Amino acid sequence: MQKIHGCMQNAVLDDYDRELSDIFGLFYNDVPSSFEIIDTSRSDADFRETVIAEFETGEKSVLKLADNDFTFPEKIEVWWKTSEEYRKAGYYCPKIFSDKTGNYPVVRYKEHNCTAYAEEFSPYRPAEYRSENASEEIPAAEYEKEAWIMTAKIASKYFSYTNYPSAYCLFETFCPSDKTDEVLENALEWKKYAQTLPEEFQPQTERIWRLWTENRKMLESIYKKLPTSVFQADLNSTNILLDESGKFVGVYDFNLCGKDVFLNYLFRETFYDDYKKELDAIFSRLKIVSEYYHFSEGEKKAALMLYRCLKPLWYNKLERLKELGNDTAAVGAYLNETERSLTENIDFASCMN
């Protein structure tokens, strides 16, 4: 068997091969002839591996193994249901499979207790892979447009079969280990760093923080009344699938999926360091999706508050601030831009008809 385990001792490699063979035996009658292992772990508390197995027949299959607090059988059922809904809408998503007994077993692997499930091997490659390996560069604008049309169609279904939130959730946490939602977590990091800036900037950073918290409080009062659906919730070039001609065909990787507000999803997936470029991209995407999704009056009212909550203190804006270092003129200009993003009236509704 092909062993992709770095520099571990052979005895350990053999143990891991045996573990994988035993786990595959829970799902398949045949034993794979080789394994390719892709480690997508974020930390020891978020262990994830994708195992691509090839059988003697040449057929391939995928096994997903995860030891974290957001992968468990009830969640995987939501992923399966959501991927099936995307398929019904005419888009390709790999089928998700349980083991021979109809369960998603917990197995011992690499000293972790992993929840396991199988997945169809995709005949399509992600946009990132195609862009890196194609002889001609594949323009992102076209496949991104088609991906957002797909997402607008899913939003218009208003799926309500789960209350598990997506990883983009606001005013609630995605998993038990989260102390806050990700937006508040990033904003608190922004505040912490802003407090280290020279004294001359403190009145403005305090004003920015007050504006942000007041806006977030107003948004929270109406946010849970906004319509929701259930989304794949990780729409990037590593998960967007293209055929050999570069045409968009679908998505995979549903482990962050869940219930969400469409506008939150769209705003969160559209981010640039430059405010103007970011706004232009948001307007462009709103125009695209408005042909397939009807925004309610409540969503139009919430759009500006949502933008002010998500964008000004997001992590990429903090990284940009840090990069300015001791350049006081640049820091001042940055803070002015941040404050303007929290006070400027932006007419999102004009693109939401």
C-alpha positions as CSV (number, residue, x, y, z in Angstrom):
1,M,0.0,0.0,0.0
2,Q,1.1,3.6,-0.6
3,K,2.1,5.1,2.6
4,I,1.9,8.9,3.0
5,H,2.7,9.4,6.6
6,G,5.8,11.5,6.6
7,C,8.8,10.0,8.5
8,M,7.0,7.7,11.0
9,Q,8.5,4.4,11.9
10,N,7.6,1.5,9.6
11,A,5.9,-0.4,12.5
12,V,3.6,2.6,13.1
13,L,3.0,3.0,9.3
14,D,1.9,-0.7,9.3
15,D,-0.4,-0.1,12.2
16,Y,-2.0,2.9,10.5
17,D,-2.4,0.9,7.2
18,R,-4.1,-1.8,9.2
19,E,-6.4,0.7,10.9
20,L,-7.4,2.2,7.5
21,S,-7.9,-1.3,6.0
22,D,-10.2,-2.2,9.0
23,I,-12.1,1.1,8.7
24,F,-12.6,0.6,4.9
25,G,-13.9,-2.8,5.7
26,L,-16.8,-1.2,7.5
27,F,-17.9,0.4,4.3
28,Y,-16.7,-1.8,1.4
29,N,-16.3,-5.5,0.7
30,D,-13.0,-5.1,-1.1
31,V,-9.7,-3.9,0.4
32,P,-8.1,-0.9,-1.3
33,S,-4.8,-1.5,-3.0
34,S,-3.5,2.0,-2.2
35,F,-4.2,5.1,-0.1
36,E,-3.6,8.8,-0.6
37,I,-4.0,10.8,2.6
38,I,-4.8,14.5,2.7
39,D,-4.4,16.1,6.1
40,T,-6.8,19.0,6.6
41,S,-6.5,19.2,10.4
42,R,-6.6,22.7,12.0
43,S,-5.3,21.5,15.4
44,D,-5.1,18.5,17.6
45,A,-8.7,19.4,18.7
46,D,-9.8,19.6,15.1
47,F,-8.3,16.5,13.5
48,R,-9.4,15.8,9.9
49,E,-8.1,13.5,7.2
50,T,-9.4,12.7,3.7
51,V,-8.3,9.3,2.5
52,I,-8.6,8.6,-1.2
53,A,-8.5,4.9,-1.8
54,E,-7.9,3.0,-5.1
55,F,-9.1,-0.5,-5.6
56,E,-7.6,-3.2,-7.8
57,T,-10.4,-2.5,-10.4
58,G,-9.1,1.1,-10.7
59,E,-12.1,2.5,-9.0
60,K,-11.6,5.2,-6.3
61,S,-13.5,6.1,-3.2
62,V,-13.1,8.7,-0.5
63,L,-13.2,8.2,3.3
64,K,-13.5,11.2,5.6
65,L,-12.2,10.9,9.2
66,A,-12.8,13.6,11.8
67,D,-12.2,14.1,15.5
68,N,-13.7,17.5,16.4
69,D,-16.9,18.8,18.0
70,F,-18.8,19.6,14.8
71,T,-18.6,16.2,13.1
72,F,-21.1,13.6,14.4
73,P,-23.8,11.4,12.9
74,E,-26.7,13.9,13.1
75,K,-24.6,16.6,11.5
76,I,-23.4,14.2,8.7
77,E,-27.1,13.5,8.0
78,V,-27.6,17.3,7.4
79,W,-24.6,17.3,5.1
80,W,-26.1,14.3,3.2
81,K,-29.5,16.0,3.0
82,T,-28.1,19.3,1.8
83,S,-25.8,17.7,-0.9
84,E,-28.9,15.8,-2.1
85,E,-30.9,19.0,-2.4
86,Y,-28.0,20.6,-4.4
87,R,-28.1,17.5,-6.7
88,K,-31.9,17.9,-7.1
89,A,-31.3,21.5,-8.2
90,G,-29.1,20.2,-11.0
91,Y,-25.6,20.6,-9.5
92,Y,-23.0,17.9,-9.0
93,C,-22.1,17.0,-5.4
94,P,-20.4,13.8,-4.4
95,K,-22.8,11.3,-2.7
96,I,-22.2,10.7,1.0
97,F,-22.4,7.1,2.3
98,S,-22.9,5.5,5.7
99,D,-21.2,2.2,6.5
100,K,-22.7,-1.3,5.8
101,T,-25.0,-1.0,8.8
102,G,-26.4,2.4,7.8
103,N,-24.4,4.2,10.5
104,Y,-21.5,6.7,10.6
105,P,-19.2,4.8,13.0
106,V,-16.7,6.2,15.5
107,V,-13.4,4.5,14.9
108,R,-10.0,4.5,16.5
109,Y,-7.4,6.0,14.1
110,K,-4.0,7.7,14.8
111,E,-4.9,7.9,18.5
112,H,-8.1,9.7,17.7
113,N,-11.7,8.7,18.1
114,C,-12.9,9.7,14.6
115,T,-16.3,9.8,13.1
116,A,-16.1,8.2,9.7
117,Y,-18.2,8.5,6.5
118,A,-17.6,7.6,2.9
119,E,-18.0,9.8,-0.2
120,E,-18.1,9.3,-3.9
121,F,-14.9,10.2,-5.7
122,S,-15.5,13.3,-7.7
123,P,-14.9,13.1,-11.5
124,Y,-14.4,16.8,-11.4
125,R,-11.5,18.9,-10.0
126,P,-11.8,22.1,-7.9
127,A,-11.2,25.4,-9.6
128,E,-8.0,26.0,-7.6
129,Y,-6.5,22.8,-9.1
130,R,-7.7,23.6,-12.6
131,S,-6.3,27.1,-12.4
132,E,-2.9,25.8,-11.2
133,N,-2.7,23.0,-13.8
134,A,-4.6,24.1,-16.9
135,S,-2.6,25.4,-19.8
136,E,-4.8,28.5,-20.0
137,E,-5.9,30.4,-16.9
138,I,-9.5,29.8,-16.1
139,P,-11.3,33.2,-15.4
140,A,-12.8,33.2,-11.9
141,A,-15.5,35.7,-12.7
142,E,-17.5,33.2,-14.8
143,Y,-17.5,30.2,-12.5
144,E,-18.0,32.4,-9.4
145,K,-21.1,33.9,-11.1
146,E,-22.5,30.4,-11.8
147,A,-21.7,29.4,-8.2
148,W,-23.7,32.4,-6.8
149,I,-26.6,31.6,-9.1
150,M,-26.6,28.1,-7.7
151,T,-26.6,29.5,-4.1
152,A,-29.4,32.0,-4.9
153,K,-31.5,29.1,-6.1
154,I,-30.8,27.2,-2.9
155,A,-31.7,30.3,-0.8
156,S,-35.0,30.6,-2.6
157,K,-35.9,27.1,-1.4
158,Y,-35.9,28.3,2.3
159,F,-34.9,24.9,3.5
160,S,-35.8,24.4,7.2
161,Y,-34.9,20.8,7.9
162,T,-32.2,21.6,10.5
163,N,-31.4,24.2,13.1
164,Y,-27.7,23.5,13.0
165,P,-26.1,26.8,11.9
166,S,-23.5,27.1,9.3
167,A,-19.9,28.1,10.2
168,Y,-20.8,31.6,9.2
169,C,-23.4,32.0,11.9
170,L,-24.1,35.2,13.7
171,F,-25.3,35.6,17.3
172,E,-24.8,31.9,18.0
173,T,-21.8,29.5,18.0
174,F,-21.0,26.9,15.4
175,C,-19.8,24.3,17.8
176,P,-19.4,23.8,21.6
177,S,-15.8,24.8,21.6
178,D,-16.6,28.3,20.2
179,K,-16.8,31.0,22.8
180,T,-18.4,33.5,20.4
181,D,-19.4,33.7,16.8
182,E,-16.5,34.3,14.5
183,V,-17.4,37.9,13.7
184,L,-17.4,39.0,17.3
185,E,-14.2,37.0,17.9
186,N,-12.5,39.0,15.1
187,A,-13.9,42.3,16.3
188,L,-12.5,41.7,19.8
189,E,-9.1,41.0,18.3
190,W,-9.3,44.3,16.4
191,K,-10.2,46.1,19.6
192,K,-7.3,44.5,21.5
193,Y,-4.8,45.6,18.9
194,A,-6.3,49.0,18.5
195,Q,-5.7,49.6,22.2
196,T,-2.0,49.3,21.6
197,L,-2.0,52.2,19.0
198,P,-0.5,55.5,20.1
199,E,-2.6,57.7,22.4
200,E,-3.5,60.1,19.7
201,F,-5.6,57.4,18.0
202,Q,-7.4,56.2,21.1
203,P,-10.5,58.6,20.8
204,Q,-11.1,57.5,17.3
205,T,-10.6,53.7,18.0
206,E,-13.0,54.0,20.9
207,R,-15.5,55.8,18.7
208,I,-15.2,53.1,16.1
209,W,-15.7,50.4,18.7
210,R,-18.8,52.2,20.0
211,L,-20.2,52.5,16.5
212,W,-19.6,48.9,15.8
213,T,-21.2,47.6,19.0
214,E,-24.2,49.9,18.6
215,N,-24.7,48.6,15.1
216,R,-24.3,45.0,16.1
217,K,-27.0,45.4,18.8
218,M,-29.4,47.0,16.3
219,L,-28.8,44.1,13.9
220,E,-29.3,41.5,16.6
221,S,-32.8,42.8,17.3
222,I,-34.0,42.0,13.7
223,Y,-31.5,39.3,12.5
224,K,-33.4,36.2,13.7
225,K,-36.5,37.4,11.8
226,L,-34.7,37.2,8.4
227,P,-35.4,34.3,6.1
228,T,-32.9,31.4,6.1
229,S,-32.1,28.3,4.1
230,V,-29.4,25.6,4.4
231,F,-26.2,26.1,2.5
232,Q,-22.9,24.3,1.7
233,A,-21.3,27.4,3.3
234,D,-17.7,27.2,2.0
235,L,-17.9,28.6,-1.5
236,N,-14.2,29.0,-2.5
237,S,-11.9,27.9,-5.3
238,T,-10.9,24.7,-3.3
239,N,-14.5,23.5,-3.3
240,I,-16.0,24.8,-6.6
241,L,-15.9,22.1,-9.2
242,L,-15.3,22.6,-12.9
243,D,-15.4,20.2,-15.8
244,E,-12.6,19.7,-18.3
245,S,-13.7,22.8,-20.3
246,G,-13.7,25.0,-17.2
247,K,-17.4,25.0,-16.9
248,F,-18.9,25.2,-13.4
249,V,-20.7,22.0,-12.4
250,G,-21.1,22.0,-8.6
251,V,-19.5,21.9,-5.2
252,Y,-18.2,19.6,-2.5
253,D,-17.0,19.7,1.1
254,F,-20.2,20.2,3.2
255,N,-18.6,20.0,6.7
256,L,-19.3,23.7,7.4
257,C,-22.9,23.6,6.0
258,G,-26.0,24.6,7.9
259,K,-28.8,27.1,8.3
260,D,-28.0,30.7,7.5
261,V,-29.2,34.0,6.3
262,F,-28.4,34.3,2.6
263,L,-27.2,37.9,2.9
264,N,-24.8,36.9,5.7
265,Y,-23.5,34.1,3.5
266,L,-23.0,36.4,0.5
267,F,-21.3,39.2,2.4
268,R,-19.0,36.8,4.3
269,E,-17.9,35.1,1.1
270,T,-17.1,38.4,-0.5
271,F,-14.0,40.0,1.0
272,Y,-11.1,42.1,-0.1
273,D,-8.6,44.2,1.7
274,D,-9.7,47.3,-0.2
275,Y,-13.1,48.6,0.8
276,K,-14.0,49.9,-2.6
277,K,-13.1,46.7,-4.4
278,E,-15.1,44.8,-1.7
279,L,-18.1,47.0,-2.2
280,D,-18.0,46.7,-5.9
281,A,-17.9,42.9,-5.6
282,I,-20.8,42.9,-3.2
283,F,-22.9,45.1,-5.5
284,S,-22.0,42.9,-8.5
285,R,-23.1,39.7,-6.7
286,L,-26.3,41.2,-5.4
287,K,-27.3,42.1,-8.9
288,I,-26.5,38.5,-10.1
289,V,-28.5,36.8,-7.3
290,S,-31.4,39.2,-7.4
291,E,-32.5,37.5,-10.7
292,Y,-33.0,34.2,-8.9
293,Y,-33.8,35.2,-5.3
294,H,-36.4,37.7,-4.0
295,F,-35.0,39.8,-1.2
296,S,-37.6,40.7,1.4
297,E,-38.1,44.3,2.8
298,G,-36.5,43.0,6.0
299,E,-33.4,41.8,4.2
300,K,-33.1,45.2,2.4
301,K,-33.4,47.0,5.7
302,A,-30.8,44.7,7.4
303,A,-28.2,44.8,4.6
304,L,-26.4,48.0,5.7
305,M,-26.3,46.9,9.3
306,L,-25.0,43.5,8.3
307,Y,-22.3,45.1,6.2
308,R,-21.2,47.3,9.1
309,C,-21.2,44.3,11.4
310,L,-19.2,42.0,9.1
311,K,-16.7,44.1,7.2
312,P,-15.0,47.0,9.1
313,L,-13.3,44.9,11.9
314,W,-12.9,41.6,10.0
315,Y,-9.6,39.8,10.3
316,N,-8.2,40.9,6.9
317,K,-8.8,44.5,7.9
318,L,-6.9,43.9,11.2
319,E,-4.0,42.4,9.3
320,R,-3.9,45.4,7.0
321,L,-3.8,47.7,10.1
322,K,-0.9,45.7,11.6
323,E,1.0,45.9,8.4
324,L,1.0,49.8,8.6
325,G,3.2,49.5,11.7
326,N,4.4,52.9,13.0
327,D,3.3,54.9,9.9
328,T,1.0,57.3,11.7
329,A,-0.2,59.0,8.6
330,A,-1.2,55.6,7.1
331,V,-2.8,54.4,10.4
332,G,-4.8,57.6,10.5
333,A,-6.0,57.2,7.0
334,Y,-6.9,53.6,7.7
335,L,-8.9,54.5,10.8
336,N,-10.8,57.2,8.8
337,E,-11.7,54.6,6.2
338,T,-12.9,52.2,8.9
339,E,-15.0,54.9,10.6
340,R,-16.5,55.9,7.2
341,S,-17.5,52.3,6.6
342,L,-19.4,52.4,9.9
343,T,-21.2,55.7,9.1
344,E,-21.5,56.0,5.3
345,N,-25.0,55.3,3.9
346,I,-24.6,52.6,1.3
347,D,-27.6,51.9,-0.9
348,F,-27.5,48.1,-1.1
349,A,-31.3,47.9,-1.6
350,S,-30.9,49.4,-5.1
351,C,-29.2,46.1,-6.2
352,M,-31.7,43.9,-4.3
353,N,-34.8,44.3,-6.5
